[in-house]
Amino acid sequence: MNARLLLAMLVVAQAVSGTQKSQSPQSPQTATINAEHAELAERTLALAAQEPKNWTTAEDHQNMMAQLGITRLRPGPSGNESAPNHANYDEATANPFPDLPDPLTLKDSRKVTSADMWWRQRRPEIVEDFEREVIGRVPRNAPLVTWSVTDTAKWTMASHPVVGRQLAGHADNASYPAIGVDIQMAVVLPADAKPPVPVMIMFGRGVLPQPGDAASSGGRGQAGDPPPTEQLIAAGWGFASLSPTSIQADNSAGLTRGIVGLANKGQPRSAEDWGALRAWAWGASRALDYLLTDPAVDADRVGIEGVSRYGKAALIAMAFDTRFAVVLVGSSGEGGAKLHRRNWGEMVENLTAPGEYHWMAGNFLKYGAAEAAFGSRNAGDLPVDAHELIALCAPRPTFISYGVPERGDARWLDQQGSFMAAVAAGPVFRLLGARDLGTSDDYKREKMPGVNVGLLAGQLAWRQHDGGHTDGPNWKYFIPWAEKFMRAPAIDQKARVH
């Protein structure tokens, strides 16, 4: 309870006391006034009860464990290779659960043999498993977002005139005014390109870039390459910088605030509620809502991009909102393109620990449980895995990007495990009329191509560049690849999910 409410209650108490002293106990006027004061006190107490929970990470994490009947979680491996519990980096022991769920087999064991079976039957099964067990559900009462332009600017970028707009997306909080969410986004469009233009939504700071500000421009590419945003403008694209933390904080203590807290009226999550990754992806869909109202934006050519944890969110946005035309998934690792079942680098147990579980649905903690009312579970018990998250993007163009450990894209991310996931997603792309990586379907044996060797001939693409923890060096390959496949004849999509 905050100080404002305590003060309000004190004022009410004093008013009631003063009235009682100044009026006769038998007076009808006294009874009426006392009743009014009692009602006011009751409303004040009710308001106090509605204040958002102000839990620590440990308290929120323990609450979710209690909801699930978990008494002990397995600790995740350390990213410090000199630590006693360091992560595994031995391929001989990297695949304790070598058999992945088949994305083209229904739960009743029937094989998916047509695009119609995929859209009507198998895809909904996979979506349900991810929503229930992995990333959580967007609540039905997720608020509407109203966008407004707060600033405009004109300048030159990459030798081209551009127009920028700073925007605020206000989430309707009429049902719970104690929490406010205003999504921060900046949109920059080329002024000299024939509209409508394609646009990339990029998870970033959500502010208009300043001259020479590489951070606001999507980072640098390879040595000598312009920032990605300049490459986009030069190619006749626009871009939108979207602040994920203006949607939902990147910590567990913030789960009773932000968009997750607003939907829950400040109370803790239930086991199937969305985590931060799904919330960030939802925010990207709200940004897309706005862009689709702009006649200068090509509604059929809006993409999504992110790196690291925001690469995870970009992949989820693409998988669950089929209005997105293309995705660039940068160095996403565990919870993104990396197989959960792999024993390499970061693992499920890291994502169920207090530092990262806020990314996921509460139910995901079950798969790190060592002792619980239901026994114990591990990554092999998950009903789905990362290859099926990639498959949900099919047949739309999906580019998986990594760097090299020597330059800072750590082994922790498991580049090989992500390549295996992309290989295993290939059959779904082919079923829907798209091209896959061009490899065999044997994800157990296929190995990554060499560094700087791109597999870019299909709608499912892979390239490991020779840089670090960034997708910067891959933008000059991504843009022409995306243009090629977004210009290709439309492939039938029976579902429009957002």
Summary of the structure (lengths in Angstrom):
residues: 498
radius of gyration: 25.4
end to end distance: 36.8
largest distance: 91.8
contacts: 1756
relative contact order: 0.13
helix: 38%
strand: 18%
